[in-house]
Each structure stands twice: as C-alpha cells, then as structure tokens.
Amino acid sequence: MSFDGRIDKLHAIMRQAGLDVVALIPGPNHRYLTGAEHYVLERPIVTFYRPDEKPIAVIPELEIPLFERHSDAAELISYTDAEGYEGAFAAAMDRLSARGKTIGVEGLHMRFFEGEVIRQSAPDAAVMDATAPLAELRLHKDASEIALLRRAIDISERALGAMLDEVEVGMSEIEAAAILEGHIKALGGDGLSFGTILHAGANTPLPHSGPLDYRIQHGDPLIVDFGATYNGYCADITRTVFVGEVNDAQRDFYEIVRKANEAGRQAARPGATCESVDLAARQVFIDAGYEDLIRHRTGHGLGMEAHEAPYIVIGNEQVLAPGMVFTVEPGIYRMGEIGVRIEDNMLITEDGAESLTRFPRDIMVI
C-alpha cells in the first residue's frame, strides 16, 4: 500500500468517527503514514491531519531537514528554542480553523504535555481520545508489512536457537539475555520489540519482568519472551525449555500449555472472534484443573508495536479477518516454582491462519 493509500484510509476512519482533525505525535501511526521516524523529546512535534487536505506539522526548526525528506507530506510550521512553541501551535490552530471542531488524539501515546498544548491553543475545540478508531488504521497488514514481520520473526528465531546453544549452568539470566540480544544485532535486527524477559527456575512465573542475577541451575525451566524489530516491525516470541533434564511433573505442566497453544492456534480463522480464540486456549487449562494458574489473556495484536489491536481476550467480540496478525501465548504459573508460556505469531489468511513462527513447540531440553 502506498502512503497516499494509507492517508486515504485515515481520512475514511476520521469521517466514520466524526473527527475533524487527528493529532499525531512521533510514533507508529506517524511512521505508518509517512515512512518517517522521529522521536518524542522535550520539544513538541505534532502533525495534524484533516480529511482531503494537506496535514500541518508543528515542529522545532532543527527538525526541518528530517521533515523535508517528506516535503509533500505536510505543511510545516516551525519554531525556535528562543521563540518557544506556543506561537507555532496558535498558528496551526488558526490554519486548521479549529474553533468548534473535534480533534482526536492518541490516548495511549500522546503525553499530557502535547495534549495540554493542543487544548490551550484551541480552547474552543473538543479534544477526545481517538484510540479506538485509530486502531483500525494498522489493523490489517498488507503484503509489504507481512514480509517485514516475517523478517523480524526469522531473525528472532535464529537468535533464540543460537542463544540456547550457548546457555550454560551457572550463567546468570542477565548474561543469557545479553547473548540473545547480541545475536539479534548480529543477524540484522534493528533492535528489540520490548525489554527481553528471560527467567529461570522459580523466577519463571514472573511474566513481565526483566532478567535478574539469578544463576541458571541444572533442572531449571527457562522461559524466554522477546522479539527483534526489523524496519519498524516487531516479533514477539516465547519459548520455555529445560536445562539439563526435565522431570515428570515439569513435563506434564509443559504439555498442558503446549495443548492450550495448539487449541488457540487451531481456533484462529477468518470469521472467528478474538474472544473465541482466548476461550479455546483457556478451556484446556480449565479442563486440566489449572484455571487458578491463568494470569493473562491469550494474546494481542502485533505489527509496528509489540502490543496493538486486536486483543485476544474474553469480552472482545471483534471478528478476525485476513491481514490481522496477533499472538497466541497461553501460559500458566505456579508462583515460586514454575511458569510456562508458549507464544506464536499468527496471521489470518483468506481461508485460515498461518503461524509465522516456526520454532519447535515440543518440549526441549538444552
């Protein structure tokens, strides 16, 4: 899809949502619409989009060279440090004829800082959270996006395989994570989708914390949740392995999660709801008597962000459709003992679903 096509998609979303203006700060949506990567700093940068008209970008003067690479993308209103940004935002609101209009902002991304600048510059406008309608913008991935996701996933899986070959008893979680991240860079990854989650032993039930100084022991479970980025697109993979040996209790615990992962993947298809995929995986845990060990939803969307729409969770009746990409990552956690999670990245196709992740799911002892 061309950037013009993406802008047209935004305009259609705005009309449907009743938004006169959408204000975007640097981030995934802005990059999706322009191909440009900018950063959120102390100097505000906001681009205002209007249906069928050229966007207006308020930027620091020092950012002009970067924006000029996309000179046709927006009308630039710049400011210097000496001038401050207030006059530039006032000028932008005047150009937008913002009085009485509805301005949608990215509620999950825009800082209080930018929101207040907009409100103060357009006191007669209605500023609203447009997170829900804007989620439609990047919901369906085109062929070029899927190719980038495949590349990010390939880098991640190769890095994981290389790291597991190098893990040794006595190595700390921090050291193992550093090896993994080094392989990601060496294999061509731009960076990390999020901070690597890598735990061993009794730390494995911690689903969202960074590596600790705990040293890996023989017989430990080892959980690795991570992803490489490639040209702005994120992988997000989790595998749980065992170090040296696996006992029968660990094997049974792992097999329940593997079956839940398989059930979730099998439930993914066009026309199914996000909730139905969550319930399919969850039911495996319920039938096994492990409902009280479930601590999170089954998955989330994946693209330019590691967490985006659609969310694979009870209560979300959004219908899955071709081009949607999301994770299936059921897990169960017995605090102080063991946590197991197996996460795959799924693409909804015209007639089913494809797992973009191919790393083995059968129990692995390293």
Salt bridges, closest charged atoms under 4 A:
GLU37 OE1 - ARG31 NH1 3.52
GLU42 OE2 - ARG43 NH1 3.50
ASP52 OD2 - ARG15 NH2 2.48
GLU53 OE1 - ARG50 NH1 3.24
GLU75 OE1 - ARG95 NH2 2.76
ASP81 OD1 - ARG43 NE 2.79
GLU114 OE2 - ARG111 NH2 2.56
GLU116 OE2 - ARG119 NH1 3.35
ASP124 OD2 - ARG99 NH1 2.65
ASP142 OD2 - ARG6 NH2 3.60
ASP154 OD2 - ARG151 NH1 3.49
ASP154 OD2 - ARG158 NH1 3.26
GLU166 OE2 - HIS183 NE2 2.69
GLU173 OE1 - HIS199 ND1 2.83
GLU175 OE1 - ARG215 NH1 3.28
ASP225 OD2 - ARG341 NH2 2.93
ASP236 OD2 - HIS300 NE2 3.15
GLU245 OE2 - HIS218 NE2 3.56
GLU255 OE1 - ARG258 NE 2.88
GLU262 OE1 - ARG258 NH1 3.50
ASP278 OD1 - ARG282 NE 2.84
GLU305 OE2 - HIS109 NE2 2.89
GLU305 OE1 - ARG138 NH2 2.67
GLU308 OE1 - ARG138 NH1 2.68
GLU308 OE2 - LYS141 NZ 2.59
GLU329 OE2 - HIS300 NE2 2.84
GLU329 OE1 - ARG341 NE 3.91
GLU337 OE2 - ARG334 NH1 3.93
GLU343 OE2 - HIS300 NE2 3.92
ASP344 OD1 - ARG239 NH2 2.82
ASP344 OD2 - ARG265 NE 3.68
ASP344 OD2 - ARG361 NE 2.70
GLU354 OE2 - ARG150 NH1 2.85
GLU354 OE2 - ARG358 NH2 3.23
